[in-house]
Amino acid sequence: MAEAEEKGRSVVAMVQEVLGEIRRSLIVIFVVLVAASVLAYARIDTVIEWLRANGLPGFVFLAPTEAFTVRVKISLFLGLVAALPLMLWEISRLAGKALRGRLPSRAKWSRWLIPLVIASYALFLSGIIFGYRCVLPYALRFFLSFASDTLRPMITFSSYVSFVAGTTLPFGLVFELPLVLGVLTGTGVITYQAMRRNRGYIIVGAFCLAAVLTPADVFSQIALAIPLIVLFEVAAIVARLAELKRNAFNPGRPRTRRRPCPPPS
């Protein structure tokens, strides 16, 4: 009876410790997010001019509150991007505690934590920049080419910001694929052989995912699906290297031969 009560108290203490860690992480992330959003709002006019650099003459707004609400949305998005390294750090730290039994050791996870956060943030920013510089101008040029004397473009501020976000954010998320698959392979959740065996399904899934994440046009879907397939091939290489690294950290035990049973007397 006393042993069961002691075990119950230890479980409650462990749950309270985990909830305390989550609460502390959420408070820190919220404070940094608000501070970064306020700083971004102070420079929002510069950001709007930067968004207008794709050859657009200007924007209009149709509701009295539209200009203000879109400014707030842009500020929150920039604050989220600025606070993303801290969010990744806290999520990785909590994931390290949750996967403690599947990792080689806590010291090795702590050593890999900072490089993982830096690589994740760099991949996310690379995807955003790729979508904004390489995909968005051609998508705008394609859609604006349908304008004529009777159909003149009059783009609202809200619709343009939504189009930019819908075009660039999926690339930022998709560019995380090599890192995610590398971590999953390194922790033993998936294997390199399973990735290669299901390659055809993943290619079909890439086009389905691109159709869900991008706006409803074929150009953006193909522009996202092709990098997604290329990133999968890169992720397969990274997963193979991670699998080899994991096997090096956890070498298999040598098999011992059983002694033959003595013949019956």
Helices and strands as residue ranges (DSSP letters): H 2-42, H 44-51, G 52-54, H 66-98, H 106-130, I 131-135, H 136-144, H 157-174, H 177-186, H 192-197, H 199-213, H 218-249
